[in-house]
């Protein structure tokens, strides 16, 4: 393992990752508060202070260990989940969908902002090997991965919450509730088996890149 490459990679991705997880988690708290649940606010989690959202194991230790163990081929991490008491929402079943979507939507918006920055940097004459160009690319990638991965329709991921809110009360919703305690391990198994990457992440990320390219095309035409 080339230590210099590791340090460079960490520096390139550090800021995008910190922004991605901080805004993602804070967005859940902001939207939950808007719909009537102030649990996250009382616990000091409705904030853009990254220290309130970083999990020492999930955000720092696990990604580093996986980076070394797989030579950078596989990375995974997580932040401290923002506490939400869905029973305190004004319309729990409906509002749960908006609270869950807030995180992934914030990541997609950040991906767009990083793409806009990338266009501005290219227009300013920065070459492809420039540190900030690579950081902008990393910002797009990190946020699209978080957007797509968190929308996977299995609890405890955000997509599972959205699915639970959309399903009518009955057997299907009860089934989701029963498997939620094991959801993390099921998702990890599907990730390791390549199912999530092949059938979920790649198609959604391709669609995400396509949409972002459409959005930034007018700026590219103006500046480049």
MODELLER restraints for C-alpha pairs under 7 A, 6 or more apart:
rsr = mdl.restraints
at = mdl.atoms
rsr.add(forms.Gaussian(group=physical.xy_distance, feature=features.Distance(at['CA:12:A'], at['CA:131:A']), mean=6.97, stdev=0.5))
rsr.add(forms.Gaussian(group=physical.xy_distance, feature=features.Distance(at['CA:12:A'], at['CA:134:A']), mean=6.65, stdev=0.5))
rsr.add(forms.Gaussian(group=physical.xy_distance, feature=features.Distance(at['CA:12:A'], at['CA:135:A']), mean=4.92, stdev=0.5))
rsr.add(forms.Gaussian(group=physical.xy_distance, feature=features.Distance(at['CA:13:A'], at['CA:135:A']), mean=6.33, stdev=0.5))
rsr.add(forms.Gaussian(group=physical.xy_distance, feature=features.Distance(at['CA:13:A'], at['CA:138:A']), mean=5.97, stdev=0.5))
rsr.add(forms.Gaussian(group=physical.xy_distance, feature=features.Distance(at['CA:16:A'], at['CA:138:A']), mean=6.82, stdev=0.5))
rsr.add(forms.Gaussian(group=physical.xy_distance, feature=features.Distance(at['CA:16:A'], at['CA:139:A']), mean=4.77, stdev=0.5))
rsr.add(forms.Gaussian(group=physical.xy_distance, feature=features.Distance(at['CA:16:A'], at['CA:142:A']), mean=6.94, stdev=0.5))
rsr.add(forms.Gaussian(group=physical.xy_distance, feature=features.Distance(at['CA:17:A'], at['CA:142:A']), mean=6.60, stdev=0.5))
rsr.add(forms.Gaussian(group=physical.xy_distance, feature=features.Distance(at['CA:18:A'], at['CA:50:A']), mean=6.61, stdev=0.5))
rsr.add(forms.Gaussian(group=physical.xy_distance, feature=features.Distance(at['CA:20:A'], at['CA:107:A']), mean=6.15, stdev=0.5))
rsr.add(forms.Gaussian(group=physical.xy_distance, feature=features.Distance(at['CA:20:A'], at['CA:143:A']), mean=6.09, stdev=0.5))
rsr.add(forms.Gaussian(group=physical.xy_distance, feature=features.Distance(at['CA:21:A'], at['CA:79:A']), mean=6.48, stdev=0.5))
rsr.add(forms.Gaussian(group=physical.xy_distance, feature=features.Distance(at['CA:22:A'], at['CA:48:A']), mean=5.97, stdev=0.5))
rsr.add(forms.Gaussian(group=physical.xy_distance, feature=features.Distance(at['CA:22:A'], at['CA:50:A']), mean=5.27, stdev=0.5))
rsr.add(forms.Gaussian(group=physical.xy_distance, feature=features.Distance(at['CA:22:A'], at['CA:53:A']), mean=6.07, stdev=0.5))
rsr.add(forms.Gaussian(group=physical.xy_distance, feature=features.Distance(at['CA:23:A'], at['CA:48:A']), mean=6.39, stdev=0.5))
rsr.add(forms.Gaussian(group=physical.xy_distance, feature=features.Distance(at['CA:23:A'], at['CA:106:A']), mean=6.65, stdev=0.5))
rsr.add(forms.Gaussian(group=physical.xy_distance, feature=features.Distance(at['CA:24:A'], at['CA:103:A']), mean=4.18, stdev=0.5))
rsr.add(forms.Gaussian(group=physical.xy_distance, feature=features.Distance(at['CA:24:A'], at['CA:104:A']), mean=6.72, stdev=0.5))
rsr.add(forms.Gaussian(group=physical.xy_distance, feature=features.Distance(at['CA:24:A'], at['CA:106:A']), mean=5.81, stdev=0.5))
rsr.add(forms.Gaussian(group=physical.xy_distance, feature=features.Distance(at['CA:24:A'], at['CA:107:A']), mean=6.37, stdev=0.5))
rsr.add(forms.Gaussian(group=physical.xy_distance, feature=features.Distance(at['CA:25:A'], at['CA:53:A']), mean=6.96, stdev=0.5))
rsr.add(forms.Gaussian(group=physical.xy_distance, feature=features.Distance(at['CA:25:A'], at['CA:81:A']), mean=6.78, stdev=0.5))
rsr.add(forms.Gaussian(group=physical.xy_distance, feature=features.Distance(at['CA:25:A'], at['CA:82:A']), mean=5.91, stdev=0.5))
rsr.add(forms.Gaussian(group=physical.xy_distance, feature=features.Distance(at['CA:25:A'], at['CA:103:A']), mean=6.19, stdev=0.5))
rsr.add(forms.Gaussian(group=physical.xy_distance, feature=features.Distance(at['CA:26:A'], at['CA:45:A']), mean=6.65, stdev=0.5))
rsr.add(forms.Gaussian(group=physical.xy_distance, feature=features.Distance(at['CA:26:A'], at['CA:46:A']), mean=5.22, stdev=0.5))
rsr.add(forms.Gaussian(group=physical.xy_distance, feature=features.Distance(at['CA:26:A'], at['CA:47:A']), mean=5.71, stdev=0.5))
rsr.add(forms.Gaussian(group=physical.xy_distance, feature=features.Distance(at['CA:26:A'], at['CA:48:A']), mean=6.26, stdev=0.5))
rsr.add(forms.Gaussian(group=physical.xy_distance, feature=features.Distance(at['CA:27:A'], at['CA:102:A']), mean=5.48, stdev=0.5))
rsr.add(forms.Gaussian(group=physical.xy_distance, feature=features.Distance(at['CA:27:A'], at['CA:103:A']), mean=5.54, stdev=0.5))
rsr.add(forms.Gaussian(group=physical.xy_distance, feature=features.Distance(at['CA:27:A'], at['CA:106:A']), mean=6.85, stdev=0.5))
rsr.add(forms.Gaussian(group=physical.xy_distance, feature=features.Distance(at['CA:28:A'], at['CA:82:A']), mean=6.76, stdev=0.5))
rsr.add(forms.Gaussian(group=physical.xy_distance, feature=features.Distance(at['CA:28:A'], at['CA:99:A']), mean=5.35, stdev=0.5))
rsr.add(forms.Gaussian(group=physical.xy_distance, feature=features.Distance(at['CA:28:A'], at['CA:100:A']), mean=6.62, stdev=0.5))
rsr.add(forms.Gaussian(group=physical.xy_distance, feature=features.Distance(at['CA:28:A'], at['CA:102:A']), mean=5.50, stdev=0.5))
rsr.add(forms.Gaussian(group=physical.xy_distance, feature=features.Distance(at['CA:28:A'], at['CA:103:A']), mean=5.71, stdev=0.5))
rsr.add(forms.Gaussian(group=physical.xy_distance, feature=features.Distance(at['CA:29:A'], at['CA:40:A']), mean=5.51, stdev=0.5))
rsr.add(forms.Gaussian(group=physical.xy_distance, feature=features.Distance(at['CA:29:A'], at['CA:41:A']), mean=6.92, stdev=0.5))
rsr.add(forms.Gaussian(group=physical.xy_distance, feature=features.Distance(at['CA:29:A'], at['CA:45:A']), mean=6.72, stdev=0.5))
rsr.add(forms.Gaussian(group=physical.xy_distance, feature=features.Distance(at['CA:29:A'], at['CA:46:A']), mean=5.09, stdev=0.5))
rsr.add(forms.Gaussian(group=physical.xy_distance, feature=features.Distance(at['CA:29:A'], at['CA:82:A']), mean=6.38, stdev=0.5))
rsr.add(forms.Gaussian(group=physical.xy_distance, feature=features.Distance(at['CA:30:A'], at['CA:46:A']), mean=5.96, stdev=0.5))
rsr.add(forms.Gaussian(group=physical.xy_distance, feature=features.Distance(at['CA:31:A'], at['CA:99:A']), mean=5.47, stdev=0.5))
rsr.add(forms.Gaussian(group=physical.xy_distance, feature=features.Distance(at['CA:31:A'], at['CA:102:A']), mean=6.80, stdev=0.5))
rsr.add(forms.Gaussian(group=physical.xy_distance, feature=features.Distance(at['CA:32:A'], at['CA:38:A']), mean=6.88, stdev=0.5))
rsr.add(forms.Gaussian(group=physical.xy_distance, feature=features.Distance(at['CA:32:A'], at['CA:84:A']), mean=6.83, stdev=0.5))
rsr.add(forms.Gaussian(group=physical.xy_distance, feature=features.Distance(at['CA:32:A'], at['CA:99:A']), mean=5.61, stdev=0.5))
rsr.add(forms.Gaussian(group=physical.xy_distance, feature=features.Distance(at['CA:35:A'], at['CA:89:A']), mean=5.56, stdev=0.5))
rsr.add(forms.Gaussian(group=physical.xy_distance, feature=features.Distance(at['CA:35:A'], at['CA:90:A']), mean=6.02, stdev=0.5))
rsr.add(forms.Gaussian(group=physical.xy_distance, feature=features.Distance(at['CA:35:A'], at['CA:95:A']), mean=6.65, stdev=0.5))
rsr.add(forms.Gaussian(group=physical.xy_distance, feature=features.Distance(at['CA:36:A'], at['CA:88:A']), mean=6.29, stdev=0.5))
rsr.add(forms.Gaussian(group=physical.xy_distance, feature=features.Distance(at['CA:36:A'], at['CA:89:A']), mean=4.88, stdev=0.5))
rsr.add(forms.Gaussian(group=physical.xy_distance, feature=features.Distance(at['CA:36:A'], at['CA:90:A']), mean=5.76, stdev=0.5))
rsr.add(forms.Gaussian(group=physical.xy_distance, feature=features.Distance(at['CA:37:A'], at['CA:84:A']), mean=6.96, stdev=0.5))
rsr.add(forms.Gaussian(group=physical.xy_distance, feature=features.Distance(at['CA:37:A'], at['CA:85:A']), mean=6.42, stdev=0.5))
rsr.add(forms.Gaussian(group=physical.xy_distance, feature=features.Distance(at['CA:37:A'], at['CA:88:A']), mean=5.22, stdev=0.5))
rsr.add(forms.Gaussian(group=physical.xy_distance, feature=features.Distance(at['CA:37:A'], at['CA:89:A']), mean=5.37, stdev=0.5))
rsr.add(forms.Gaussian(group=physical.xy_distance, feature=features.Distance(at['CA:39:A'], at['CA:83:A']), mean=6.46, stdev=0.5))
rsr.add(forms.Gaussian(group=physical.xy_distance, feature=features.Distance(at['CA:39:A'], at['CA:84:A']), mean=6.10, stdev=0.5))
rsr.add(forms.Gaussian(group=physical.xy_distance, feature=features.Distance(at['CA:39:A'], at['CA:85:A']), mean=6.61, stdev=0.5))
rsr.add(forms.Gaussian(group=physical.xy_distance, feature=features.Distance(at['CA:40:A'], at['CA:46:A']), mean=5.86, stdev=0.5))
rsr.add(forms.Gaussian(group=physical.xy_distance, feature=features.Distance(at['CA:40:A'], at['CA:82:A']), mean=6.20, stdev=0.5))
rsr.add(forms.Gaussian(group=physical.xy_distance, feature=features.Distance(at['CA:40:A'], at['CA:83:A']), mean=5.45, stdev=0.5))
rsr.add(forms.Gaussian(group=physical.xy_distance, feature=features.Distance(at['CA:40:A'], at['CA:84:A']), mean=6.44, stdev=0.5))
rsr.add(forms.Gaussian(group=physical.xy_distance, feature=features.Distance(at['CA:45:A'], at['CA:52:A']), mean=6.24, stdev=0.5))
rsr.add(forms.Gaussian(group=physical.xy_distance, feature=features.Distance(at['CA:45:A'], at['CA:82:A']), mean=6.54, stdev=0.5))
rsr.add(forms.Gaussian(group=physical.xy_distance, feature=features.Distance(at['CA:53:A'], at['CA:79:A']), mean=5.77, stdev=0.5))
rsr.add(forms.Gaussian(group=physical.xy_distance, feature=features.Distance(at['CA:53:A'], at['CA:80:A']), mean=5.22, stdev=0.5))
rsr.add(forms.Gaussian(group=physical.xy_distance, feature=features.Distance(at['CA:54:A'], at['CA:79:A']), mean=5.22, stdev=0.5))
rsr.add(forms.Gaussian(group=physical.xy_distance, feature=features.Distance(at['CA:54:A'], at['CA:80:A']), mean=6.09, stdev=0.5))
rsr.add(forms.Gaussian(group=physical.xy_distance, feature=features.Distance(at['CA:55:A'], at['CA:79:A']), mean=5.17, stdev=0.5))
rsr.add(forms.Gaussian(group=physical.xy_distance, feature=features.Distance(at['CA:55:A'], at['CA:80:A']), mean=5.40, stdev=0.5))
rsr.add(forms.Gaussian(group=physical.xy_distance, feature=features.Distance(at['CA:58:A'], at['CA:77:A']), mean=4.91, stdev=0.5))
rsr.add(forms.Gaussian(group=physical.xy_distance, feature=features.Distance(at['CA:58:A'], at['CA:78:A']), mean=4.77, stdev=0.5))
rsr.add(forms.Gaussian(group=physical.xy_distance, feature=features.Distance(at['CA:58:A'], at['CA:79:A']), mean=6.11, stdev=0.5))
rsr.add(forms.Gaussian(group=physical.xy_distance, feature=features.Distance(at['CA:59:A'], at['CA:77:A']), mean=5.25, stdev=0.5))
rsr.add(forms.Gaussian(group=physical.xy_distance, feature=features.Distance(at['CA:59:A'], at['CA:78:A']), mean=5.30, stdev=0.5))
rsr.add(forms.Gaussian(group=physical.xy_distance, feature=features.Distance(at['CA:59:A'], at['CA:79:A']), mean=5.63, stdev=0.5))
rsr.add(forms.Gaussian(group=physical.xy_distance, feature=features.Distance(at['CA:62:A'], at['CA:77:A']), mean=6.17, stdev=0.5))
rsr.add(forms.Gaussian(group=physical.xy_distance, feature=features.Distance(at['CA:63:A'], at['CA:75:A']), mean=5.56, stdev=0.5))
rsr.add(forms.Gaussian(group=physical.xy_distance, feature=features.Distance(at['CA:63:A'], at['CA:76:A']), mean=5.53, stdev=0.5))
rsr.add(forms.Gaussian(group=physical.xy_distance, feature=features.Distance(at['CA:63:A'], at['CA:77:A']), mean=5.51, stdev=0.5))
rsr.add(forms.Gaussian(group=physical.xy_distance, feature=features.Distance(at['CA:66:A'], at['CA:74:A']), mean=6.47, stdev=0.5))
rsr.add(forms.Gaussian(group=physical.xy_distance, feature=features.Distance(at['CA:66:A'], at['CA:75:A']), mean=5.72, stdev=0.5))
rsr.add(forms.Gaussian(group=physical.xy_distance, feature=features.Distance(at['CA:67:A'], at['CA:74:A']), mean=6.59, stdev=0.5))
rsr.add(forms.Gaussian(group=physical.xy_distance, feature=features.Distance(at['CA:67:A'], at['CA:75:A']), mean=6.06, stdev=0.5))
rsr.add(forms.Gaussian(group=physical.xy_distance, feature=features.Distance(at['CA:86:A'], at['CA:92:A']), mean=5.55, stdev=0.5))
rsr.add(forms.Gaussian(group=physical.xy_distance, feature=features.Distance(at['CA:86:A'], at['CA:96:A']), mean=6.50, stdev=0.5))
rsr.add(forms.Gaussian(group=physical.xy_distance, feature=features.Distance(at['CA:89:A'], at['CA:95:A']), mean=6.54, stdev=0.5))
rsr.add(forms.Gaussian(group=physical.xy_distance, feature=features.Distance(at['CA:93:A'], at['CA:165:A']), mean=5.09, stdev=0.5))
rsr.add(forms.Gaussian(group=physical.xy_distance, feature=features.Distance(at['CA:94:A'], at['CA:165:A']), mean=6.10, stdev=0.5))
rsr.add(forms.Gaussian(group=physical.xy_distance, feature=features.Distance(at['CA:96:A'], at['CA:161:A']), mean=6.88, stdev=0.5))
rsr.add(forms.Gaussian(group=physical.xy_distance, feature=features.Distance(at['CA:96:A'], at['CA:165:A']), mean=6.31, stdev=0.5))
rsr.add(forms.Gaussian(group=physical.xy_distance, feature=features.Distance(at['CA:97:A'], at['CA:161:A']), mean=6.48, stdev=0.5))
rsr.add(forms.Gaussian(group=physical.xy_distance, feature=features.Distance(at['CA:97:A'], at['CA:162:A']), mean=4.67, stdev=0.5))
rsr.add(forms.Gaussian(group=physical.xy_distance, feature=features.Distance(at['CA:97:A'], at['CA:165:A']), mean=5.64, stdev=0.5))
rsr.add(forms.Gaussian(group=physical.xy_distance, feature=features.Distance(at['CA:100:A'], at['CA:158:A']), mean=4.93, stdev=0.5))
rsr.add(forms.Gaussian(group=physical.xy_distance, feature=features.Distance(at['CA:100:A'], at['CA:161:A']), mean=6.04, stdev=0.5))
rsr.add(forms.Gaussian(group=physical.xy_distance, feature=features.Distance(at['CA:100:A'], at['CA:162:A']), mean=6.18, stdev=0.5))
rsr.add(forms.Gaussian(group=physical.xy_distance, feature=features.Distance(at['CA:101:A'], at['CA:158:A']), mean=6.62, stdev=0.5))
rsr.add(forms.Gaussian(group=physical.xy_distance, feature=features.Distance(at['CA:104:A'], at['CA:146:A']), mean=6.76, stdev=0.5))
rsr.add(forms.Gaussian(group=physical.xy_distance, feature=features.Distance(at['CA:104:A'], at['CA:147:A']), mean=4.39, stdev=0.5))
rsr.add(forms.Gaussian(group=physical.xy_distance, feature=features.Distance(at['CA:104:A'], at['CA:150:A']), mean=6.40, stdev=0.5))
rsr.add(forms.Gaussian(group=physical.xy_distance, feature=features.Distance(at['CA:104:A'], at['CA:151:A']), mean=6.91, stdev=0.5))
rsr.add(forms.Gaussian(group=physical.xy_distance, feature=features.Distance(at['CA:105:A'], at['CA:147:A']), mean=6.89, stdev=0.5))
rsr.add(forms.Gaussian(group=physical.xy_distance, feature=features.Distance(at['CA:107:A'], at['CA:143:A']), mean=4.90, stdev=0.5))
rsr.add(forms.Gaussian(group=physical.xy_distance, feature=features.Distance(at['CA:107:A'], at['CA:144:A']), mean=6.76, stdev=0.5))
rsr.add(forms.Gaussian(group=physical.xy_distance, feature=features.Distance(at['CA:107:A'], at['CA:146:A']), mean=6.62, stdev=0.5))
rsr.add(forms.Gaussian(group=physical.xy_distance, feature=features.Distance(at['CA:107:A'], at['CA:147:A']), mean=5.51, stdev=0.5))
rsr.add(forms.Gaussian(group=physical.xy_distance, feature=features.Distance(at['CA:108:A'], at['CA:143:A']), mean=6.25, stdev=0.5))
rsr.add(forms.Gaussian(group=physical.xy_distance, feature=features.Distance(at['CA:108:A'], at['CA:144:A']), mean=6.21, stdev=0.5))
rsr.add(forms.Gaussian(group=physical.xy_distance, feature=features.Distance(at['CA:108:A'], at['CA:147:A']), mean=6.00, stdev=0.5))
rsr.add(forms.Gaussian(group=physical.xy_distance, feature=features.Distance(at['CA:110:A'], at['CA:143:A']), mean=6.57, stdev=0.5))
rsr.add(forms.Gaussian(group=physical.xy_distance, feature=features.Distance(at['CA:111:A'], at['CA:139:A']), mean=6.30, stdev=0.5))
rsr.add(forms.Gaussian(group=physical.xy_distance, feature=features.Distance(at['CA:111:A'], at['CA:140:A']), mean=4.39, stdev=0.5))
rsr.add(forms.Gaussian(group=physical.xy_distance, feature=features.Distance(at['CA:111:A'], at['CA:143:A']), mean=5.35, stdev=0.5))
rsr.add(forms.Gaussian(group=physical.xy_distance, feature=features.Distance(at['CA:111:A'], at['CA:144:A']), mean=6.32, stdev=0.5))
rsr.add(forms.Gaussian(group=physical.xy_distance, feature=features.Distance(at['CA:112:A'], at['CA:212:A']), mean=5.97, stdev=0.5))
rsr.add(forms.Gaussian(group=physical.xy_distance, feature=features.Distance(at['CA:114:A'], at['CA:136:A']), mean=5.23, stdev=0.5))
rsr.add(forms.Gaussian(group=physical.xy_distance, feature=features.Distance(at['CA:114:A'], at['CA:139:A']), mean=5.70, stdev=0.5))
rsr.add(forms.Gaussian(group=physical.xy_distance, feature=features.Distance(at['CA:114:A'], at['CA:140:A']), mean=5.67, stdev=0.5))
rsr.add(forms.Gaussian(group=physical.xy_distance, feature=features.Distance(at['CA:115:A'], at['CA:136:A']), mean=6.69, stdev=0.5))
rsr.add(forms.Gaussian(group=physical.xy_distance, feature=features.Distance(at['CA:115:A'], at['CA:140:A']), mean=6.25, stdev=0.5))
rsr.add(forms.Gaussian(group=physical.xy_distance, feature=features.Distance(at['CA:116:A'], at['CA:216:A']), mean=6.39, stdev=0.5))
rsr.add(forms.Gaussian(group=physical.xy_distance, feature=features.Distance(at['CA:117:A'], at['CA:136:A']), mean=6.61, stdev=0.5))
rsr.add(forms.Gaussian(group=physical.xy_distance, feature=features.Distance(at['CA:118:A'], at['CA:133:A']), mean=6.10, stdev=0.5))
rsr.add(forms.Gaussian(group=physical.xy_distance, feature=features.Distance(at['CA:118:A'], at['CA:136:A']), mean=5.44, stdev=0.5))
rsr.add(forms.Gaussian(group=physical.xy_distance, feature=features.Distance(at['CA:119:A'], at['CA:220:A']), mean=6.37, stdev=0.5))
rsr.add(forms.Gaussian(group=physical.xy_distance, feature=features.Distance(at['CA:121:A'], at['CA:133:A']), mean=6.69, stdev=0.5))
rsr.add(forms.Gaussian(group=physical.xy_distance, feature=features.Distance(at['CA:123:A'], at['CA:223:A']), mean=5.83, stdev=0.5))
rsr.add(forms.Gaussian(group=physical.xy_distance, feature=features.Distance(at['CA:123:A'], at['CA:224:A']), mean=5.70, stdev=0.5))
rsr.add(forms.Gaussian(group=physical.xy_distance, feature=features.Distance(at['CA:144:A'], at['CA:205:A']), mean=6.17, stdev=0.5))
rsr.add(forms.Gaussian(group=physical.xy_distance, feature=features.Distance(at['CA:144:A'], at['CA:208:A']), mean=6.88, stdev=0.5))
rsr.add(forms.Gaussian(group=physical.xy_distance, feature=features.Distance(at['CA:148:A'], at['CA:201:A']), mean=5.76, stdev=0.5))
rsr.add(forms.Gaussian(group=physical.xy_distance, feature=features.Distance(at['CA:148:A'], at['CA:204:A']), mean=5.97, stdev=0.5))
rsr.add(forms.Gaussian(group=physical.xy_distance, feature=features.Distance(at['CA:148:A'], at['CA:205:A']), mean=6.54, stdev=0.5))
rsr.add(forms.Gaussian(group=physical.xy_distance, feature=features.Distance(at['CA:149:A'], at['CA:201:A']), mean=6.26, stdev=0.5))
rsr.add(forms.Gaussian(group=physical.xy_distance, feature=features.Distance(at['CA:150:A'], at['CA:157:A']), mean=5.35, stdev=0.5))
rsr.add(forms.Gaussian(group=physical.xy_distance, feature=features.Distance(at['CA:150:A'], at['CA:158:A']), mean=5.30, stdev=0.5))
rsr.add(forms.Gaussian(group=physical.xy_distance, feature=features.Distance(at['CA:150:A'], at['CA:159:A']), mean=5.96, stdev=0.5))
rsr.add(forms.Gaussian(group=physical.xy_distance, feature=features.Distance(at['CA:151:A'], at['CA:157:A']), mean=6.84, stdev=0.5))
rsr.add(forms.Gaussian(group=physical.xy_distance, feature=features.Distance(at['CA:151:A'], at['CA:158:A']), mean=5.62, stdev=0.5))
rsr.add(forms.Gaussian(group=physical.xy_distance, feature=features.Distance(at['CA:151:A'], at['CA:159:A']), mean=3.88, stdev=0.5))
rsr.add(forms.Gaussian(group=physical.xy_distance, feature=features.Distance(at['CA:152:A'], at['CA:159:A']), mean=4.88, stdev=0.5))
rsr.add(forms.Gaussian(group=physical.xy_distance, feature=features.Distance(at['CA:152:A'], at['CA:160:A']), mean=6.73, stdev=0.5))
rsr.add(forms.Gaussian(group=physical.xy_distance, feature=features.Distance(at['CA:153:A'], at['CA:159:A']), mean=4.14, stdev=0.5))
rsr.add(forms.Gaussian(group=physical.xy_distance, feature=features.Distance(at['CA:153:A'], at['CA:160:A']), mean=4.18, stdev=0.5))
rsr.add(forms.Gaussian(group=physical.xy_distance, feature=features.Distance(at['CA:153:A'], at['CA:163:A']), mean=6.13, stdev=0.5))
rsr.add(forms.Gaussian(group=physical.xy_distance, feature=features.Distance(at['CA:154:A'], at['CA:160:A']), mean=3.91, stdev=0.5))
rsr.add(forms.Gaussian(group=physical.xy_distance, feature=features.Distance(at['CA:154:A'], at['CA:183:A']), mean=6.62, stdev=0.5))
rsr.add(forms.Gaussian(group=physical.xy_distance, feature=features.Distance(at['CA:155:A'], at['CA:161:A']), mean=6.15, stdev=0.5))
rsr.add(forms.Gaussian(group=physical.xy_distance, feature=features.Distance(at['CA:155:A'], at['CA:180:A']), mean=5.20, stdev=0.5))
rsr.add(forms.Gaussian(group=physical.xy_distance, feature=features.Distance(at['CA:155:A'], at['CA:183:A']), mean=5.55, stdev=0.5))
rsr.add(forms.Gaussian(group=physical.xy_distance, feature=features.Distance(at['CA:156:A'], at['CA:180:A']), mean=5.94, stdev=0.5))
rsr.add(forms.Gaussian(group=physical.xy_distance, feature=features.Distance(at['CA:156:A'], at['CA:183:A']), mean=5.98, stdev=0.5))
rsr.add(forms.Gaussian(group=physical.xy_distance, feature=features.Distance(at['CA:156:A'], at['CA:184:A']), mean=6.71, stdev=0.5))
rsr.add(forms.Gaussian(group=physical.xy_distance, feature=features.Distance(at['CA:164:A'], at['CA:173:A']), mean=5.84, stdev=0.5))
rsr.add(forms.Gaussian(group=physical.xy_distance, feature=features.Distance(at['CA:167:A'], at['CA:173:A']), mean=6.16, stdev=0.5))
rsr.add(forms.Gaussian(group=physical.xy_distance, feature=features.Distance(at['CA:190:A'], at['CA:196:A']), mean=5.77, stdev=0.5))
rsr.add(forms.Gaussian(group=physical.xy_distance, feature=features.Distance(at['CA:191:A'], at['CA:197:A']), mean=6.56, stdev=0.5))
